[in-house]
Amino acid sequence: MNQEIPYKIYLEESELPTAWYNVRADMKKKPAPLLNPATFQPMTAEELGTVFCEELVKQELDDTTAYIEIPREIRDFYKMYRPSPLVRAYCLEEKLQTPAKIYYKFEGNNTSGSHKLNSAIAQAYYAKKQGLKGVTTETGAGQWGTALSMACAYLGLDCKVYIVKCSYEQKPFRREVMRTYGAAVTPSPSDTTEIGRKILKEHPGTTGSLGCAISEAVEVATHTEGYRYVLGSVLNQVLLHQSVIGLETKTAMDKYGIQPDIIIGCAGGGSNLGGLISPFMGEMLRGEKKYQFIAVEPASCPSLTRGKYAYDYCDTGMVTPLQKMYTLGSGFIPSANHAGGLRYHGMSAVLSELYDQGLMEARAVEQTSVFEAAEYFARVEGILPAPESSHAIKVAIDEAKKCKETGEEKTILFGLTGTGYFDMVAYEKYNNGEMTDYIPTDEDLKAGFDGLPKVPDNR
């Protein structure tokens, strides 16, 4: 093995990012604006301020400032668990007998178990700075809810979490971690909100979706004085905060003269993928370098590969602003697959625009093949990966095998965003041969598309 590059590359504290990178500043064609669903006009800062924190609204709407300073208090919190390691997967390379060089940025080395803490502390900080009492949110697999619970506990904020029902039932210990940090946790859809009751009536026995949970969290935030809603993915502000992943990765790679050829990330709402690729995408947008970007999504919820690029609601209850994105329709309820964090009907506006311009590609993979890759990785590299991250692992292995066939010595980088220790029900089903693959039919998708709002832009 070539030991010139260490197994794990850590940055010095002085090398940590002091500003987030806003990829929208380098995009010639910007993402379409959020629209008011009543008027179809771009949402104003004042309108968004009834749902989101004031400073976060500014970040959401800013598509010209390339670098936005990270407040000292947030940088100090980051030092508790950052930098995260960039790992050379020597053992995986040897096992695959590939000439490819494989690296992964590991974001699972904090108590929340994922990258979500990068944005959670930022959003909680701005809520505290605004003098709010608390925040509400949704969570899919539970990583975001856990991260926000931790951040709120640290800053003394109240935290109300609506978790997708199937994850609530599959991962009771994830729920208990959130409660340990003081959060109130409710399975969604629930009978505690008007929208929840409506969804339960229309879809009795539903296992829920991120869209459902968002609706409930927004309702509670807008009906409770001193609260605002915060979101763990999709929004521009979240991709901004998560850019610390890519900034650290790029600094570490530049330090050793490494340039990736292929950059891979799992894609649900887009926070992990967007955070990893942003500084590299910026180089490509500026014409400085060329990369191959691959977004990997579940075949059961294929928003990029089979969705429509249109304005849609970000939630099932249709109470949020309209966002132009690749979507399966806000009424689409994904099957209860085990990658809860990827069970979202739409995709980040930033990533949707980049994908529509042909600047990145997307692949949809079935969950049995994902868990096959996850177990292979665990046995070789010694980390039990989360189902979401394992989508990226699956395609990274595929690309490494292609290099073996062609003899190309490509450098592959992927994001390993979390650990799978709360996903053992899923691993059990896979090991018992009980896991199945569900791929929605065109007829299944048509129902979601038929429900797209009648916006002038939705031709």
C-alpha positions as a printed NumPy array, in Angstrom:
array([[  0.   ,   0.   ,   0.   ],
       [  1.087,   3.562,  -0.698],
       [  1.577,   5.069,   2.742],
       [  2.47 ,   8.567,   1.501],
       [ -1.185,   9.513,   1.951],
       [ -2.413,   8.601,   5.454],
       [ -5.461,   6.451,   6.068],
       [ -7.141,   9.439,   7.698],
       [ -6.445,  13.047,   6.815],
       [ -7.319,  15.57 ,   9.531],
       [ -7.022,  19.316,   9.187],
       [ -5.449,  21.54 ,  11.801],
       [ -7.825,  23.76 ,  13.778],
       [ -6.388,  26.772,  11.954],
       [ -7.395,  25.211,   8.615],
       [-11.111,  24.913,   9.434],
       [-13.478,  27.028,   7.307],
       [-14.328,  30.478,   8.688],
       [-17.027,  31.12 ,   6.084],
       [-19.679,  29.005,   4.371],
       [-19.577,  28.812,   0.571],
       [-22.697,  29.813,  -1.369],
       [-22.585,  27.973,  -4.718],
       [-25.488,  30.066,  -6.042],
       [-23.111,  33.018,  -6.345],
       [-21.238,  31.197,  -9.123],
       [-24.332,  29.921, -10.927],
       [-25.025,  31.947, -14.065],
       [-28.608,  30.663, -14.085],
       [-29.883,  30.886, -10.508],
       [-32.425,  28.549,  -8.906],
       [-35.993,  29.766,  -9.41 ],
       [-37.393,  31.792,  -6.461],
       [-39.814,  30.45 ,  -3.876],
       [-43.366,  31.46 ,  -4.778],
       [-46.311,  32.502,  -2.646],
       [-48.889,  29.742,  -3.356],
       [-51.74 ,  32.264,  -3.298],
       [-50.282,  34.896,  -5.64 ],
       [-47.57 ,  32.948,  -7.515],
       [-45.254,  35.898,  -6.824],
       [-41.752,  35.479,  -5.33 ],
       [-41.84 ,  35.188,  -1.555],
       [-40.651,  38.296,   0.258],
       [-38.396,  38.302,   3.304],
       [-41.342,  39.51 ,   5.374],
       [-43.527,  36.6  ,   4.259],
       [-40.811,  34.028,   4.89 ],
       [-40.116,  35.586,   8.296],
       [-43.44 ,  34.293,   9.641],
       [-42.097,  30.734,   9.249],
       [-38.293,  30.997,   9.404],
       [-35.78 ,  32.919,  11.528],
       [-34.862,  36.365,  10.198],
       [-31.157,  35.714,   9.592],
       [-31.92 ,  32.386,   7.917],
       [-34.341,  34.15 ,   5.564],
       [-31.504,  36.46 ,   4.499],
       [-29.304,  33.454,   3.769],
       [-32.134,  31.734,   1.917],
       [-32.597,  34.675,  -0.444],
       [-28.925,  35.597,  -0.949],
       [-27.735,  34.25 ,  -4.297],
       [-24.876,  36.711,  -4.884],
       [-22.588,  36.527,  -1.814],
       [-20.041,  33.766,  -2.414],
       [-18.782,  33.48 ,   1.185],
       [-20.845,  34.137,   4.304],
       [-18.967,  34.373,   7.599],
       [-19.576,  31.646,  10.155],
       [-20.248,  33.304,  13.549],
       [-17.57 ,  32.624,  16.139],
       [-20.038,  30.849,  18.45 ],
       [-20.881,  28.347,  15.693],
       [-17.205,  27.85 ,  14.809],
       [-16.488,  27.121,  18.479],
       [-19.272,  24.527,  18.538],
       [-17.943,  22.961,  15.319],
       [-14.602,  22.408,  17.072],
       [-16.303,  19.875,  19.355],
       [-16.492,  17.401,  16.458],
       [-14.811,  19.009,  13.458],
       [-12.725,  18.547,  11.433],
       [-14.19 ,  15.24 ,  10.333],
       [-11.734,  12.806,   8.735],
       [-11.165,  12.307,   5.034],
       [-10.429,   8.591,   4.811],
       [ -8.46 ,   6.75 ,   2.118],
       [-10.284,   3.424,   1.706],
       [ -7.115,   1.38 ,   1.249],
       [ -8.758,  -1.823,   2.479],
       [-11.711,  -1.446,   0.104],
       [ -9.369,  -0.752,  -2.828],
       [ -7.347,  -3.878,  -2.025],
       [-10.438,  -6.057,  -1.611],
       [-11.875,  -4.878,  -4.925],
       [ -8.481,  -5.181,  -6.639],
       [ -9.195,  -1.893,  -8.372],
       [ -6.671,   0.648,  -9.676],
       [ -9.076,   3.357,  -8.49 ],
       [ -8.235,   5.434,  -5.454],
       [-11.239,   5.712,  -3.119],
       [-11.787,   8.392,  -0.467],
       [-14.738,   9.115,   1.783],
       [-15.533,  12.066,   4.003],
       [-16.872,  10.578,   7.257],
       [-19.479,  12.713,   9.016],
       [-20.611,  10.115,  11.567],
       [-18.163,  10.956,  14.367],
       [-20.546,  12.95 ,  16.552],
       [-23.385,  11.909,  18.851],
       [-26.075,  12.719,  16.308],
       [-24.34 ,  10.21 ,  14.036],
       [-24.475,  12.312,  10.876],
       [-23.667,  15.54 ,   9.025],
       [-26.945,  17.118,  10.147],
       [-25.371,  18.802,  13.181],
       [-23.551,  21.245,  10.851],
       [-26.814,  23.027,  10.02 ],
       [-28.693,  22.248,  13.242],
       [-26.361,  24.322,  15.401],
       [-26.469,  27.182,  12.898],
       [-30.264,  27.281,  12.742],
       [-30.63 ,  26.926,  16.514],
       [-28.063,  29.704,  17.026],
       [-30.003,  32.148,  14.853],
       [-33.259,  31.224,  16.605],
       [-31.655,  31.894,  19.988],
       [-30.141,  35.158,  18.737],
       [-33.623,  36.262,  17.621],
       [-34.956,  35.678,  21.133],
       [-37.258,  32.795,  20.24 ],
       [-38.524,  30.262,  22.755],
       [-38.214,  27.215,  20.534],
       [-38.322,  25.587,  17.118],
       [-40.271,  22.855,  15.361],
       [-39.038,  20.454,  12.708],
       [-39.549,  17.18 ,  10.887],
       [-37.142,  14.252,  10.629],
       [-37.049,  11.237,   8.343],
       [-34.64 ,   8.614,   9.652],
       [-34.052,  10.617,  12.825],
       [-30.571,  12.022,  12.265],
       [-31.785,  15.584,  11.749],
       [-34.131,  15.421,  14.727],
       [-31.304,  14.117,  16.888],
       [-28.915,  16.825,  15.704],
       [-31.441,  19.607,  16.283],
       [-32.28 ,  18.206,  19.744],
       [-28.581,  18.364,  20.63 ],
       [-28.209,  21.919,  19.337],
       [-31.322,  23.13 ,  21.146],
       [-30.228,  21.496,  24.399],
       [-26.868,  23.24 ,  24.129],
       [-28.491,  26.639,  23.559],
       [-31.465,  26.218,  25.915],
       [-34.211,  26.169,  23.273],
       [-37.403,  24.127,  23.224],
       [-37.531,  21.56 ,  20.407],
       [-40.589,  19.824,  18.914],
       [-39.856,  17.036,  16.423],
       [-42.296,  15.315,  14.045],
       [-40.721,  12.061,  12.874],
       [-41.948,   9.967,   9.931],
       [-44.103,   7.235,  11.46 ],
       [-42.299,   4.243,   9.941],
       [-38.97 ,   5.522,  11.33 ],
       [-40.599,   6.168,  14.725],
       [-41.638,   2.511,  14.8  ],
       [-38.439,   1.058,  13.299],
       [-36.038,   3.111,  15.433],
       [-37.336,   3.519,  18.996],
       [-33.859,   4.202,  20.339],
       [-33.355,   7.113,  17.949],
       [-36.498,   8.59 ,  19.503],
       [-35.035,   8.098,  22.986],
       [-31.82 ,   9.918,  22.076],
       [-33.931,  12.913,  21.045],
       [-35.911,  12.735,  24.277],
       [-32.655,  12.475,  26.232],
       [-31.737,  15.861,  24.759],
       [-35.1  ,  17.244,  25.841],
       [-37.082,  17.16 ,  22.576],
       [-40.793,  16.338,  22.313],
       [-41.096,  13.623,  19.637],
       [-44.335,  12.859,  17.755],
       [-44.855,  10.239,  15.005],
       [-46.231,  11.784,  11.802],
       [-48.902,  11.951,  10.571],
       [-50.471,  12.42 ,  14.001],
       [-53.805,  13.467,  15.452],
       [-52.181,  16.435,  17.228],
       [-52.518,  18.802,  14.252],
       [-55.279,  19.721,  11.845],
       [-53.157,  18.711,   8.851],
       [-52.15 ,  15.434,  10.494],
       [-55.768,  14.492,  11.086],
       [-56.623,  15.367,   7.468],
       [-53.797,  13.18 ,   6.109],
       [-54.816,  10.263,   8.361],
       [-58.384,  10.543,   7.109],
       [-57.294,  10.568,   3.454],
       [-54.572,   7.912,   3.878],
       [-55.627,   5.595,   6.747],
       [-52.785,   3.393,   7.942],
       [-50.13 ,   5.464,   6.139],
       [-46.519,   5.062,   7.274],
       [-45.979,   8.771,   6.632],
       [-43.418,  10.768,   4.673],
       [-41.157,  13.746,   5.142],
       [-43.79 ,  15.838,   3.357],
       [-46.377,  14.906,   6.003],
       [-44.024,  15.667,   8.881],
       [-43.08 ,  19.044,   7.391],
       [-46.76 ,  20.024,   7.206],
       [-47.316,  19.272,  10.888],
       [-44.144,  21.029,  12.032],
       [-44.973,  24.157,  10.018],
       [-48.513,  24.235,  11.401],
       [-47.288,  24.078,  14.992],
       [-44.593,  26.722,  14.393],
       [-46.988,  29.201,  12.799],
       [-49.627,  28.695,  15.49 ],
       [-47.334,  28.904,  18.528],
       [-45.993,  32.252,  19.692],
       [-42.212,  32.453,  19.992],
       [-41.538,  29.518,  17.644],
       [-40.178,  29.168,  14.135],
       [-39.813,  26.214,  11.818],
       [-36.378,  24.852,  10.835],
       [-35.592,  22.323,   8.109],
       [-32.773,  19.789,   7.808],
       [-32.426,  19.666,   4.032],
       [-33.73 ,  21.022,   0.686],
       [-33.457,  24.762,   1.477],
       [-30.654,  27.006,   0.183],
       [-29.625,  27.939,   3.724],
       [-29.077,  24.27 ,   4.637],
       [-26.83 ,  23.598,   1.64 ],
       [-24.927,  26.727,   2.633],
       [-24.26 ,  25.45 ,   6.167],
       [-23.357,  21.977,   4.91 ],
       [-20.695,  23.438,   2.626],
       [-18.274,  22.958,   5.545],
       [-18.153,  19.291,   4.433],
       [-16.911,  20.127,   0.95 ],
       [-14.673,  22.975,   2.089],
       [-12.875,  20.716,   4.565],
       [-12.644,  17.945,   1.974],
       [-11.178,  20.22 ,  -0.661],
       [ -8.623,  21.704,   1.741],
       [ -7.547,  18.206,   2.816],
       [ -7.255,  16.986,  -0.781],
       [ -5.391,  20.084,  -1.919],
       [ -2.979,  19.579,   0.99 ],
       [ -1.91 ,  16.237,  -0.493],
       [ -2.269,  17.14 ,  -4.16 ],
       [ -5.318,  14.931,  -4.666],
       [ -7.948,  15.764,  -7.285],
       [-11.103,  13.637,  -7.456],
       [-12.444,  12.56 , -10.843],
       [-15.815,  11.358,  -9.542],
       [-17.737,  12.803,  -6.559],
       [-20.703,  10.802,  -5.265],
       [-23.375,  11.497,  -2.667],
       [-26.741,  10.103,  -1.646],
       [-29.652,  12.369,  -2.518],
       [-32.913,  12.791,  -0.643],
       [-33.517,  16.485,  -0.136],
       [-29.93 ,  17.363,  -1.029],
       [-28.15 ,  18.592,   2.114],
       [-25.375,  15.99 ,   2.164],
       [-24.774,  15.898,  -1.583],
       [-24.955,  19.68 ,  -1.897],
       [-22.622,  20.216,   1.036],
       [-20.012,  17.836,  -0.333],
       [-19.976,  18.996,  -3.94 ],
       [-20.479,  22.771,  -3.536],
       [-16.842,  24.014,  -3.606],
       [-15.944,  21.521,  -6.348],
       [-19.015,  22.531,  -8.346],
       [-17.975,  26.157,  -7.877],
       [-14.655,  25.4  ,  -9.561],
       [-16.479,  23.785, -12.469],
       [-18.941,  26.675, -12.775],
       [-16.023,  29.098, -12.918],
       [-14.356,  26.992, -15.639],
       [-11.362,  26.089, -13.46 ],
       [-11.696,  22.297, -13.251],
       [-13.865,  19.424, -14.469],
       [-15.531,  16.784, -12.27 ],
       [-18.137,  14.045, -12.637],
       [-20.861,  14.439,  -9.998],
       [-23.254,  11.566,  -9.265],
       [-26.406,  11.885,  -7.132],
       [-27.685,   8.524,  -5.885],
       [-31.325,   8.124,  -4.88 ],
       [-33.582,   5.196,  -3.932],
       [-35.473,   3.562,  -6.795],
       [-38.546,   3.695,  -4.545],
       [-38.44 ,   7.528,  -4.407],
       [-36.788,   8.625,  -7.679],
       [-37.311,  12.391,  -7.752],
       [-34.354,  13.202, -10.039],
       [-34.427,  10.203, -12.36 ],
       [-38.206,  10.016, -12.826],
       [-39.582,  13.262, -11.41 ],
       [-40.742,  16.42 , -13.157],
       [-38.964,  19.766, -12.97 ],
       [-41.816,  21.953, -11.805],
       [-43.077,  24.193,  -9.037],
       [-44.493,  22.14 ,  -6.191],
       [-45.272,  22.303,  -2.508],
       [-42.475,  21.188,  -0.202],
       [-44.989,  19.406,   2.025],
       [-47.925,  17.014,   1.726],
       [-50.363,  19.352,   3.479],
       [-49.656,  22.087,   0.897],
       [-49.004,  24.886,   3.391],
       [-45.414,  25.739,   2.424],
       [-44.16 ,  28.077,  -0.318],
       [-43.837,  26.639,  -3.824],
       [-40.358,  25.601,  -4.928],
       [-39.214,  24.739,  -8.434],
       [-37.54 ,  21.368,  -8.147],
       [-37.471,  17.858,  -9.456],
       [-40.509,  16.375,  -7.765],
       [-42.781,  13.343,  -7.672],
       [-45.65 ,  15.528,  -6.449],
       [-46.28 ,  16.579,  -2.861],
       [-49.028,  13.956,  -2.605],
       [-46.631,  11.102,  -3.402],
       [-46.227,   8.843,  -0.353],
       [-43.072,   6.719,  -0.744],
       [-42.995,   3.067,   0.257],
       [-41.713,   2.361,   3.771],
       [-38.153,   1.638,   2.67 ],
       [-35.329,   1.696,   5.186],
       [-33.563,   4.849,   3.976],
       [-35.893,   7.162,   5.858],
       [-33.759,  10.216,   5.207],
       [-34.233,   9.827,   1.446],
       [-38.013,   9.411,   1.485],
       [-38.784,  12.894,   0.195],
       [-40.837,  13.72 ,  -2.877],
       [-38.642,  16.601,  -4.08 ],
       [-35.066,  17.803,  -4.398],
       [-33.154,  20.946,  -3.452],
       [-33.765,  23.846,  -5.862],
       [-30.006,  24.341,  -6.221],
       [-29.323,  20.704,  -7.094],
       [-32.397,  20.552,  -9.318],
       [-31.127,  23.492, -11.369],
       [-27.602,  22.053, -11.613],
       [-29.035,  18.701, -12.684],
       [-31.327,  20.328, -15.228],
       [-28.301,  22.11 , -16.724],
       [-26.553,  18.742, -17.115],
       [-23.825,  19.591, -14.615],
       [-24.393,  16.402, -12.624],
       [-25.98 ,  13.013, -13.199],
       [-28.341,  10.883, -11.118],
       [-28.784,   7.163, -10.542],
       [-31.571,   5.289,  -8.781],
       [-30.682,   2.075,  -6.945],
       [-32.743,  -0.636,  -5.241],
       [-32.47 ,  -1.1  ,  -1.502],
       [-31.379,  -4.769,  -1.511],
       [-28.344,  -3.83 ,  -3.617],
       [-27.722,  -0.895,  -1.267],
       [-27.638,  -3.156,   1.798],
       [-25.423,  -5.627,  -0.023],
       [-22.94 ,  -2.789,  -0.546],
       [-23.399,  -1.607,   3.058],
       [-22.524,  -4.998,   4.523],
       [-19.57 ,  -5.396,   2.168],
       [-18.255,  -1.991,   3.231],
       [-18.793,  -2.75 ,   6.931],
       [-16.83 ,  -5.989,   6.681],
       [-13.968,  -4.376,   4.787],
       [-13.703,  -0.837,   6.19 ],
       [-15.023,  -1.489,   9.714],
       [-17.787,   1.148,   9.753],
       [-21.463,   0.222,   9.863],
       [-22.968,   2.769,   7.454],
       [-26.413,   4.336,   7.521],
       [-28.788,   3.154,   4.753],
       [-28.804,   6.658,   3.252],
       [-25.011,   6.857,   2.917],
       [-24.938,   3.307,   1.605],
       [-26.522,   4.519,  -1.623],
       [-23.296,   6.436,  -2.278],
       [-21.21 ,   3.417,  -1.239],
       [-23.08 ,   1.238,  -3.753],
       [-22.258,   3.527,  -6.696],
       [-18.679,   4.15 ,  -5.488],
       [-18.098,   0.383,  -5.555],
       [-19.709,   0.177,  -9.002],
       [-17.375,   2.873, -10.313],
       [-14.336,   1.215,  -8.732],
       [-15.266,  -2.06 , -10.458],
       [-15.523,  -0.234, -13.793],
       [-11.986,   1.021, -13.241],
       [-10.86 ,  -2.568, -12.69 ],
       [-12.403,  -3.55 , -16.026],
       [-10.936,  -0.627, -17.95 ],
       [ -7.673,  -0.217, -16.064],
       [ -8.369,   3.484, -15.444],
       [ -6.809,   4.932, -12.28 ],
       [ -9.629,   7.287, -11.352],
       [ -9.935,   8.977,  -7.963],
       [-13.365,   8.479,  -6.399],
       [-14.724,  10.579,  -3.531],
       [-17.999,   9.913,  -1.725],
       [-19.792,  11.186,   1.345],
       [-20.299,   8.795,   4.256],
       [-22.764,  10.916,   6.152],
       [-23.758,   8.731,   9.051],
       [-23.663,   5.489,  10.997],
       [-26.247,   2.709,  10.929],
       [-26.422,   1.688,  14.57 ],
       [-30.088,   2.707,  14.831],
       [-30.939,   0.874,  11.61 ],
       [-30.571,  -2.677,  12.838],
       [-34.187,  -3.578,  12.026],
       [-33.29 ,  -2.911,   8.395],
       [-30.072,  -4.903,   8.588],
       [-32.009,  -7.735,  10.284],
       [-34.53 ,  -7.846,   7.435],
       [-31.737,  -7.922,   4.888],
       [-29.856, -10.673,   6.739],
       [-33.059, -12.725,   7.087],
       [-33.804, -12.416,   3.378],
       [-37.024, -10.516,   4.149],
       [-36.097,  -7.251,   2.448],
       [-37.915,  -6.461,  -0.789],
       [-37.515,  -3.854,  -3.511],
       [-40.348,  -1.57 ,  -4.463],
       [-40.226,   0.513,  -7.615],
       [-43.244,   2.758,  -8.253],
       [-45.045,   2.215, -11.537],
       [-45.721,   5.018, -13.992],
       [-49.315,   4.874, -12.777],
       [-48.168,   5.345,  -9.173],
       [-46.186,   8.426, -10.197],
       [-48.972,   9.823, -12.352],
       [-51.147,  10.355,  -9.277],
       [-48.467,  12.584,  -7.763],
       [-47.885,  14.484, -11.002],
       [-51.611,  15.074, -11.453],
       [-51.594,  16.895,  -8.116],
       [-48.95 ,  19.448,  -9.092],
       [-50.18 ,  22.992,  -8.488],
       [-51.431,  24.966, -11.487],
       [-48.561,  27.438, -11.63 ],
       [-47.948,  29.365, -14.888],
       [-44.401,  27.999, -14.988],
       [-45.629,  24.362, -14.804],
       [-46.076,  23.938, -18.531]])
